């Protein structure tokens, strides 16, 4: 035995020059006449086309989805009136937010933050929020969302209107006296 470390060998690897023979090797895959070649492994190029078939031209696009390629393989053509109807996959679409609820919330926040606009925009936020709540309640269950935004818009609209109305009353009262 030599002082060199012994490393494992892979199947099909040539034996070492010392004359050792591998104890086991994997049988080579055989392909008979008329059999399709095995599919390529990950990272390998596909096999060349069969005898009598021309390879696709450089830059030629593959056939569109649902069309049978020239070689005859692929999905069967669509026939009307046969088979089961196609059904969608995945989750149903998300319900839409109420635009009135979003606008009511935005107007309510703006009515609190901007000076003297609260008296004008606050009532608009209140009206839009009430209309949004009615719209959401009238729609089928789960068709329109945004009830929480409508309530928040109503609250901020009321707060903005009250705050800026009080500020205006105080400014007028101070200026008169």
N, C-alpha and C positions, 0 to 999 in steps of 0.2 A: 504494500500500500504506500502511496506517495504522501508527502507532507502537504500537498495542495488540498484546500478544502473542497468538498464535493457539493456541487450545487444541483438542484433538481433540474431535469430536462423536460422540455415540452414535447408532446407527441409529434412525431414526424421529424424530429431534430436528428441531424447526423450523429452517429456515435463518435465518441472521443477517439483521438488518434491512438490511444493506448489499446484499442481493440475491444473495448467494452461494447456490448450490444444493449440496446434498450430492452427492458423486460416486457413492456406493453406498448402498443401503439394503436391509435384509433384507426378503424378501417376507413379508407378513402371512399367518399360517396361516388356511386356509379350512376350513370345516366344511360338509359337504353334508348333505342331508336323510337321516335314518336312520343317521347316523354318531354314534358316542359322542363326547362332548366329550373333549378331551385332559385327562389328569390334572393336578391343580393343582400348581404349582411349590412348592418349599419356602417356607413362611411365608405361603402364600395360602390363602384360605378355599375349601372345596370348592364345586363348582357347585351351583346349586339343583336340586331333584329334577325329573325329567322331567314333561311335561304329563300330568295325570291321576293323579299320585301325590301323596299328602299328605305334607308334611314330618313328621318325627318330632316328637312332642309335647315340650314343654319338660320336661326332667328325666327323660325316658323313657330307660331303660337300653338299650344296644344288645343284639342277640340274643346268647344265650349261645354259647360256643365250640362248634362242631360243629352248631349248628342253622342251618337255612337261613333267611335273612331273608325278609321279606314280598315283596320284589321279585323273588325267584327266583334271585338270584345267590348264590354262595357255594360252599362245599364240598359235594360230593354226600353224600346220606345214607349212613350206615353200613349195610352189608349183611353178614350173617353168612355165612361160608363162601366168600366171594369175595375175590380179591386175595391179597396177601402179608400175613403177620402183621406187626404193628407191632413194631419193634425199638427198644430204648433208644438214647439218644444219650449221648455223653460217655464218661467214664472209668468203670470198674467201681467199686463202693463200696470205701472203704478198709477194711482189716481192723481188727478191734477189738483194743485192748490187753487183756491179761489183767488182770482185777481183782486176782487173787492176787499178780501181780507188782508192781502198783502199791502194794498194801497192804504187801507185804514190803519194798519200798524205803522207804516212809514209816515203818514200824515200825523198820527198821534205822537210819534217821537219828535218830529219836526216842530209840532206845536209846543212841546215842552222846551226845546232847545233854543229856538229863535225868538228874539224879542219882538213883541207886537204882532207877530204872525200867528200866535197861538189863538187869538180871538177869531181870526179868519179861518185858519186851517183846522183848529180843534173841532168845530162843529162838522166840518167835512169828514173828519176821521170818525166822528160818532155816527154820522149818517151812513157812510160806507161800511162800517163794522156791523151795524144793525142789518143792512141789506145783505151782507155776506152771510151772517148767521141764518137769515131766512132762506137764502139760496142753498146753503149747505143742508139745512133741515128738509127742504123740499126735494132735494136730489135723492136718487136711490142710495141705499146704504153703501158707503164706501166709494161712491163715484167721485165725490169732490171732498177734498180735505181742507183744513185751515180754520177749524173752529177755534183753536187756541189762539191763533193770530188775530182772529176777529175779536175775541174777548180782550186780548191785550191791546188792540187798537182802540176798542171802546174805552178801556180804562185810561190809556194814555191820552186819548182825545179829551175825556172829561177833565183829567188832571191839568192838561195844558190849557184848556179853556178857563178853568177856575183860577189857575195861577195868574195867567196874564190878564184876566178880567180884574182880579184883585190888584195887580200892579197898576193897571190903568186907573182904577178908582182911587188908589192911593196917590198917584201922580196928580190927578185932577184935584183931589182934596187938598194936597199940599200947595198946589199952585193957586188955588182960590183963596186960601187963608193967608 
